[in-house]
Amino acid sequence: MLGPEVLDSFRYPEIRFESTHADFGQNGEVFVAGRLSLHGVTKLISLVAHSNNGRYTGTFALKQSDFNIVPISVAGGTVKVKDELTIDFDIAALPGEREN
């Protein structure tokens, strides 16, 4: 996955998400919009995080091809990785950061 055929981590050592906007919902939801930079491509994405005791968790989907990544296949193409991936995240807030 880290090699030149997929993520090419030597050329693109960093994956970065920069939020541009966040709205706090009533039940611990946080609606976040921002820029995801991956494999030298930056795309706008939006996601919903759930806040609980200083942790923010959630899931979002992205397509590898949107970031110029060709999904891998092996055994002559009989085994392929789907273009769309589901990303799960679990982020701990630093002490003093805003918590709902």
N, C-alpha and C positions, 0 to 999 in steps of 0.2 A: 504493500500500500504506500510506503514512503518513497519507493523508488521512482525513477523517471517515467515509468509507464502509467502511473496513477497520480499521486500527489506531487511528485517531484520536489520533495522537501529540501533538497540541496538548493534549488533555484528559488523556491517559495517556502522559506522556513517558518512563516508565521500565518496563522489564521486569526483574523481580527474582526470583532463585532463592535461597532460604535453606535450607541443609541442616539437617536435624534429627537425622540419624543416618547413620553410615558404617561399613561393615564391610570390612576388607581381606581379599581372597581370597589364594589361594596362587600364582596365576599373573599377578599384577599387576592383577587385577580389583578394583574398588572398588564396592561395592553402596551406593548413596546414596539416601536418602529425604529429602524436603523439601517446601517450599511454593513453588510457582511463581505469581507475581503478574503478570498480563497483562491489559490492557484493563479494569482495575478489579475483576478477579475473581481470587481466590486459590484454588488447588486443590492437594491433596496429590498428589505424583507420586513414582515411584521409577525409578531408572535404573541402568545398569551403565556404569562408566567403566573404561578400560584405561590403566594407568599405564606410562609408558616414558620414562626420562631426564627426569623433572620435568615431563612433559606428561601430561594426562589427556584422552583422546579417547573419543567414543562417539556413539551415536545413540539417539533416543527419538521416540515419536510422540505427537501431541496432536490433539484435535479443536478446530477453531476455535469451533464452537458451544458447547463447554464453557466458553468464555471470553466468551460473548455477542458473538461476531464472526460475521457472516453471510458465508459464502463468496461471493466476487464472481462475477458472470456478465456476459458482454458479448455483443453481437450478438443481442440479444433472447433471451438464454438459451441460444443454441446452443453457446457456449463457457463452461464453468463450471470453477471451481477446486474441487478436492475438499475436503471438510470436514476429513479427516485429513491432517495435515502431518507430514513426517519432519524432525526437527531434528538436524543434525550439530553437534557441538561439539569444540573443541580449546582446552584451557585450559593455560596455562603456570603452574607453581607459582613463587612468589617464592623467592628464596634463603633458606634457613633453614627453609622449610616442610617438613612431613613428606613423605618420599618412601619408597616401598616398596623 
